[in-house]
Amino acid sequence: MTDDNGTCIAQPSTNCLSNQNICSTDASCVTFFTGDSKCVCNDGFIGDGILCTDINECRFDICQENAICSNTVGSFTCECKDGFQKIGAGFCIDINECTQADLCGANQICENNDGGYSCNCLDGYEQHYKGTEMSCTGDLSSLSCSIF
């Protein structure tokens, strides 16, 4: 190694046992059975131990289906998408919103789907919209019933 004038200078020691301050704050000093030591980046980081950079684990598609990955310093988290709930070791299953509350209006039936639900008119009723609000109206006299 040389300085700006081309003069040889001693390379700084990478032995962290005698100088633990040379390790990155995201690294640990590891001592080998030979007595040598070296800075090693902690889990979730990559580098030479003196300079360590966070690994973005999310680019490896690490979360289960229906989950969103968020990179954190040295780690990551997986959170279920809207309409899904976490069970067990990070698996996200659909929430059946139709069993949780009366979500649909009069003359409507709730139908669960992946990550959400929809409201549909009962047979014999027609959809009408006022803005974004749906209502179902109809003439029940048009329905026929069979008596057995």
C-alpha positions as CSV (number, residue, x, y, z in Angstrom):
1,M,0.0,0.0,0.0
2,T,1.3,3.5,-0.9
3,D,0.4,7.0,0.1
4,D,-0.3,9.9,-2.3
5,N,3.4,10.4,-2.9
6,G,4.0,6.7,-3.8
7,T,5.8,6.0,-0.5
8,C,5.2,2.5,0.9
9,I,3.3,2.5,4.1
10,A,2.4,-0.4,6.4
11,Q,-1.0,-1.9,5.8
12,P,-3.2,-1.6,8.9
13,S,-3.6,-4.7,11.0
14,T,-6.8,-6.7,10.5
15,N,-6.2,-8.5,13.7
16,C,-9.2,-7.5,15.8
17,L,-8.2,-9.2,19.0
18,S,-5.7,-6.5,19.7
19,N,-7.9,-3.7,18.2
20,Q,-11.6,-4.5,18.3
21,N,-12.4,-0.9,17.2
22,I,-11.4,-1.8,13.6
23,C,-14.6,-4.0,13.2
24,S,-17.8,-2.5,11.8
25,T,-20.5,-1.9,14.4
26,D,-22.4,-4.6,12.4
27,A,-19.6,-7.2,12.8
28,S,-18.0,-9.3,15.5
29,C,-14.4,-10.2,16.2
30,V,-13.9,-14.0,15.7
31,T,-10.8,-15.7,17.1
32,F,-9.6,-18.8,15.3
33,F,-7.9,-21.9,16.9
34,T,-4.6,-20.6,15.4
35,G,-4.8,-17.5,17.6
36,D,-5.5,-15.3,14.6
37,S,-8.6,-13.1,14.7
38,K,-10.8,-11.5,12.1
39,C,-13.8,-9.2,11.9
40,V,-16.8,-11.0,10.5
41,C,-20.1,-9.3,9.5
42,N,-23.1,-10.3,11.6
43,D,-26.1,-12.2,10.2
44,G,-28.0,-10.1,7.8
45,F,-24.9,-8.1,6.6
46,I,-22.3,-8.7,4.0
47,G,-18.7,-7.4,3.7
48,D,-15.2,-7.9,4.9
49,G,-16.0,-7.2,8.6
50,I,-14.5,-3.8,8.6
51,L,-17.2,-2.5,6.2
52,C,-20.5,-4.3,6.5
53,T,-23.6,-3.6,4.4
54,D,-27.2,-4.6,5.2
55,I,-28.4,-7.5,3.0
56,N,-31.9,-6.8,1.5
57,E,-33.4,-10.3,2.1
58,C,-36.6,-9.2,0.4
59,R,-35.1,-9.4,-3.1
60,F,-34.8,-13.2,-2.5
61,D,-38.7,-13.6,-2.4
62,I,-38.3,-15.0,1.2
63,C,-41.9,-14.5,2.4
64,Q,-44.7,-17.0,2.0
65,E,-47.6,-16.5,-0.5
66,N,-49.9,-13.6,0.3
67,A,-47.3,-11.8,2.5
68,I,-45.3,-8.6,1.9
69,C,-41.6,-8.5,2.8
70,S,-40.1,-5.4,4.6
71,N,-36.4,-5.1,4.8
72,T,-35.0,-4.0,8.2
73,V,-31.5,-3.4,9.4
74,G,-29.9,-6.8,9.5
75,S,-33.1,-8.7,9.0
76,F,-36.6,-8.6,7.5
77,T,-40.3,-9.0,8.4
78,C,-43.2,-10.7,6.6
79,E,-46.6,-9.2,7.0
80,C,-49.8,-10.6,5.6
81,K,-51.5,-8.7,2.8
82,D,-54.8,-7.0,3.6
83,G,-57.6,-9.6,3.8
84,F,-55.2,-12.4,5.1
85,Q,-54.1,-13.4,8.6
86,K,-50.9,-15.1,9.8
87,I,-51.1,-18.6,11.2
88,G,-48.2,-20.7,12.4
89,A,-44.8,-20.0,11.0
90,G,-45.7,-17.1,8.8
91,F,-48.4,-18.7,6.6
92,C,-51.1,-16.2,5.5
93,I,-54.6,-17.5,5.0
94,D,-57.6,-15.7,3.6
95,I,-59.9,-14.1,6.2
96,N,-63.6,-14.9,5.5
97,E,-64.9,-11.4,6.1
98,C,-68.5,-12.7,5.5
99,T,-68.5,-14.5,8.8
100,Q,-67.3,-11.4,10.8
101,A,-70.0,-8.9,10.3
102,D,-73.1,-7.9,8.4
103,L,-71.1,-6.2,5.6
104,C,-73.7,-6.2,2.8
105,G,-77.0,-4.3,2.6
106,A,-80.6,-5.3,2.3
107,N,-81.3,-8.0,-0.3
108,Q,-77.6,-8.7,-0.7
109,I,-75.4,-11.7,0.0
110,C,-71.8,-11.6,0.9
111,E,-69.3,-13.7,-1.1
112,N,-65.8,-14.3,0.2
113,N,-62.8,-14.1,-2.2
114,D,-59.1,-14.2,-1.8
115,G,-58.2,-11.2,0.3
116,G,-61.6,-9.6,0.3
117,Y,-65.3,-10.0,-0.3
118,S,-68.0,-8.8,-2.6
119,C,-71.7,-8.1,-2.1
120,N,-74.1,-9.4,-4.7
121,C,-77.9,-9.1,-5.1
122,L,-80.1,-12.0,-4.1
123,D,-81.9,-13.8,-6.9
124,G,-84.7,-11.7,-8.2
125,Y,-83.1,-8.4,-7.4
126,E,-81.1,-6.0,-9.6
127,Q,-78.0,-4.0,-8.8
128,H,-78.4,-0.2,-8.7
129,Y,-75.6,2.3,-7.9
130,K,-75.8,5.7,-6.4
131,G,-72.2,6.9,-6.6
132,T,-70.2,4.0,-5.2
133,E,-73.0,2.6,-3.1
134,M,-74.8,-0.4,-4.4
135,S,-78.4,-1.3,-3.6
136,C,-80.5,-4.2,-4.7
137,T,-84.2,-3.7,-5.7
138,G,-86.6,-6.0,-7.3
139,D,-90.2,-7.2,-7.7
140,L,-90.6,-10.4,-5.7
141,S,-93.8,-11.2,-7.6
142,S,-91.7,-12.2,-10.6
143,L,-90.3,-15.1,-8.6
144,S,-92.1,-18.4,-8.9
145,C,-92.2,-21.1,-6.2
146,S,-92.8,-24.7,-6.6
147,I,-94.8,-26.6,-4.0
148,F,-93.9,-30.3,-3.6
